[in-house]
């Protein structure tokens, strides 16, 4: 761990939040107070606060002041998408790894979902599957609704983050494909297993869903490699 004297101004502001046990939504010390507490110039404090705002650690409400933020994980979407878009070969591999992590997360959770899912939620999932044929956002809502009962905000944010990154960079994976029918069928299998209270079946249906996603990425890797050879 770095010595306290070598911490960046951003790290010192974060440490101040922890030391004062400021909860999300709590007001931060004012800019002059931060300058005095940290022994830093106005410009340095402003730059550090703006950097923390970009991470969601602080929230600037113009006309009201600066407050402790909630640090949502969706602030990582631009940087993760950037990795894929700016590293054509390695980036697609990074996307494959991201999807693999999401698969581990969802297949690990879906078994417990099958044990106590309600008929009301099953009906809502059915409706979302039907909507997927014309609205890809229904896919995102489907996965969020699946794990809503887990009462784990981090899980929901991670799944949303992975979904957002994949669909933001999907156009870079090569020529578009009409996969609506496959997507609907895969999600329908998940709901059918849940309705049967079949934990193992739900996990296998989820794995099948991700096998299709990873196959799409593998095809993109081959397409990019071929495009690279042709342009060489």
RAWOGI-V101416 format. One record per residue. RES is the residue in one letter. OMEGA is omega in degrees with one decimal (999 if undefined). BURIAL is 1 if it has 9 or more other ideal C-beta (glycine too) atoms within 8 Angstrom, else 0. Layout:
BEGIN
res=RES omega=OMEGA burial=BURIAL
res=RES omega=OMEGA burial=BURIAL
END
This chain:
BEGIN
res=X omega=-179.7 burial=0
res=X omega=177.5 burial=0
res=X omega=-175.5 burial=0
res=X omega=-178.1 burial=0
res=X omega=-178.4 burial=0
res=X omega=178.3 burial=0
res=X omega=174.6 burial=1
res=X omega=179.8 burial=0
res=X omega=176.5 burial=1
res=X omega=180.0 burial=1
res=X omega=179.8 burial=0
res=X omega=176.7 burial=1
res=X omega=176.8 burial=1
res=X omega=178.5 burial=1
res=X omega=178.3 burial=1
res=X omega=177.7 burial=1
res=X omega=-179.5 burial=1
res=X omega=-178.5 burial=0
res=X omega=-179.6 burial=0
res=X omega=178.0 burial=0
res=X omega=179.6 burial=0
res=X omega=-178.7 burial=0
res=X omega=174.6 burial=0
res=X omega=-177.8 burial=0
res=X omega=179.9 burial=0
res=X omega=178.8 burial=0
res=X omega=175.7 burial=0
res=X omega=169.9 burial=1
res=X omega=-179.1 burial=0
res=X omega=179.3 burial=0
res=X omega=177.2 burial=1
res=X omega=178.8 burial=0
res=X omega=178.3 burial=0
res=X omega=177.8 burial=1
res=X omega=-179.1 burial=1
res=X omega=-178.0 burial=0
res=X omega=-174.1 burial=0
res=X omega=-180.0 burial=1
res=X omega=-175.1 burial=0
res=X omega=180.0 burial=1
res=X omega=179.7 burial=0
res=X omega=-178.6 burial=0
res=X omega=-179.9 burial=0
res=X omega=178.6 burial=1
res=X omega=-179.2 burial=1
res=X omega=-179.7 burial=1
res=X omega=179.6 burial=1
res=X omega=-179.9 burial=1
res=X omega=178.1 burial=1
res=X omega=178.6 burial=0
res=X omega=178.5 burial=1
res=X omega=176.0 burial=1
res=X omega=179.8 burial=1
res=X omega=179.2 burial=0
res=X omega=-178.8 burial=1
res=X omega=-178.3 burial=1
res=X omega=172.3 burial=1
res=X omega=-179.8 burial=1
res=X omega=179.1 burial=1
res=X omega=177.3 burial=1
res=X omega=-174.7 burial=0
res=X omega=-178.3 burial=0
res=X omega=-178.1 burial=0
res=X omega=179.5 burial=0
res=X omega=-179.2 burial=0
res=X omega=-175.6 burial=1
res=X omega=175.8 burial=1
res=X omega=-178.5 burial=1
res=X omega=-179.9 burial=1
res=X omega=178.4 burial=0
res=X omega=178.9 burial=1
res=X omega=-177.0 burial=0
res=X omega=-177.8 burial=1
res=X omega=175.0 burial=1
res=X omega=178.5 burial=1
res=X omega=-176.5 burial=0
res=X omega=-178.5 burial=1
res=X omega=-177.5 burial=0
res=X omega=178.2 burial=0
res=X omega=177.7 burial=1
res=X omega=179.0 burial=1
res=X omega=179.3 burial=0
res=X omega=-178.1 burial=1
res=X omega=-174.0 burial=1
res=X omega=-174.0 burial=1
res=X omega=178.6 burial=0
res=X omega=-168.9 burial=1
res=X omega=-178.7 burial=0
res=X omega=-177.9 burial=1
res=X omega=-178.4 burial=0
res=X omega=178.1 burial=1
res=X omega=176.4 burial=1
res=X omega=177.8 burial=1
res=X omega=178.1 burial=1
res=X omega=176.0 burial=1
res=X omega=179.8 burial=1
res=X omega=179.1 burial=0
res=X omega=178.9 burial=1
res=X omega=179.0 burial=1
res=X omega=177.6 burial=1
res=X omega=178.2 burial=1
res=X omega=178.4 burial=1
res=X omega=178.2 burial=1
res=X omega=-179.0 burial=0
res=X omega=-174.1 burial=1
res=X omega=178.9 burial=1
res=X omega=176.8 burial=1
res=X omega=-176.6 burial=0
res=X omega=-170.1 burial=1
res=X omega=179.3 burial=1
res=X omega=-179.8 burial=1
res=X omega=178.2 burial=0
res=X omega=-176.3 burial=1
res=X omega=-174.0 burial=1
res=X omega=-173.6 burial=0
res=X omega=179.8 burial=0
res=X omega=-176.0 burial=1
res=X omega=176.7 burial=0
res=X omega=178.0 burial=0
res=X omega=-179.9 burial=0
res=X omega=177.3 burial=1
res=X omega=178.4 burial=1
res=X omega=178.7 burial=0
res=X omega=177.4 burial=1
res=X omega=176.3 burial=1
res=X omega=-178.6 burial=1
res=X omega=179.3 burial=0
res=X omega=177.5 burial=1
res=X omega=178.0 burial=1
res=X omega=-178.0 burial=0
res=X omega=-176.9 burial=1
res=X omega=-178.9 burial=1
res=X omega=-176.9 burial=0
res=X omega=-175.5 burial=0
res=X omega=-176.9 burial=0
res=X omega=177.1 burial=0
res=X omega=176.8 burial=0
res=X omega=177.0 burial=1
res=X omega=179.2 burial=1
res=X omega=-180.0 burial=1
res=X omega=179.1 burial=1
res=X omega=-176.3 burial=1
res=X omega=176.2 burial=1
res=X omega=-178.9 burial=1
res=X omega=179.8 burial=1
res=X omega=-170.7 burial=1
res=X omega=179.8 burial=1
res=X omega=-176.8 burial=0
res=X omega=179.1 burial=0
res=X omega=179.9 burial=1
res=X omega=-179.1 burial=0
res=X omega=-175.6 burial=0
res=X omega=-179.0 burial=0
res=X omega=178.1 burial=0
res=X omega=-178.4 burial=1
res=X omega=179.6 burial=1
res=X omega=179.4 burial=1
res=X omega=-179.6 burial=1
res=X omega=176.6 burial=1
res=X omega=179.0 burial=1
res=X omega=-178.6 burial=1
res=X omega=179.7 burial=1
res=X omega=-177.4 burial=1
res=X omega=-178.6 burial=1
res=X omega=-178.2 burial=1
res=X omega=-175.0 burial=1
res=X omega=175.3 burial=1
res=X omega=-176.2 burial=0
res=X omega=-176.9 burial=1
res=X omega=178.9 burial=0
res=X omega=179.6 burial=0
res=X omega=-176.9 burial=1
res=X omega=178.4 burial=1
res=X omega=-178.6 burial=0
res=X omega=-179.0 burial=0
res=X omega=178.7 burial=0
res=X omega=174.7 burial=0
res=X omega=-175.3 burial=0
res=X omega=-174.6 burial=0
res=X omega=-177.2 burial=1
res=X omega=179.1 burial=0
res=X omega=-179.8 burial=0
res=X omega=178.8 burial=1
res=X omega=-178.2 burial=1
res=X omega=179.8 burial=0
res=X omega=-178.6 burial=1
res=X omega=176.9 burial=1
res=X omega=178.3 burial=1
res=X omega=178.4 burial=1
res=X omega=-179.1 burial=1
res=X omega=-179.8 burial=1
res=X omega=177.9 burial=1
res=X omega=178.1 burial=1
res=X omega=-179.7 burial=1
res=X omega=178.2 burial=0
res=X omega=-177.3 burial=0
res=X omega=-177.1 burial=0
res=X omega=-176.8 burial=1
res=X omega=-179.9 burial=1
res=X omega=178.1 burial=0
res=X omega=178.6 burial=1
res=X omega=178.2 burial=1
res=X omega=179.1 burial=1
res=X omega=177.3 burial=1
res=X omega=178.7 burial=1
res=X omega=178.0 burial=1
res=X omega=178.8 burial=1
res=X omega=177.0 burial=1
res=X omega=-177.9 burial=1
res=X omega=173.6 burial=1
res=X omega=178.1 burial=0
res=X omega=178.9 burial=1
res=X omega=-178.7 burial=1
res=X omega=175.8 burial=1
res=X omega=177.0 burial=0
res=X omega=179.6 burial=1
res=X omega=178.9 burial=1
res=X omega=177.1 burial=1
res=X omega=178.7 burial=1
res=X omega=177.8 burial=1
res=X omega=179.9 burial=1
res=X omega=-179.9 burial=0
res=X omega=179.6 burial=1
res=X omega=178.5 burial=1
res=X omega=179.0 burial=1
res=X omega=178.2 burial=0
res=X omega=178.7 burial=0
res=X omega=179.2 burial=1
res=X omega=-178.4 burial=0
res=X omega=-179.0 burial=0
res=X omega=-178.1 burial=0
res=X omega=999 burial=0
END
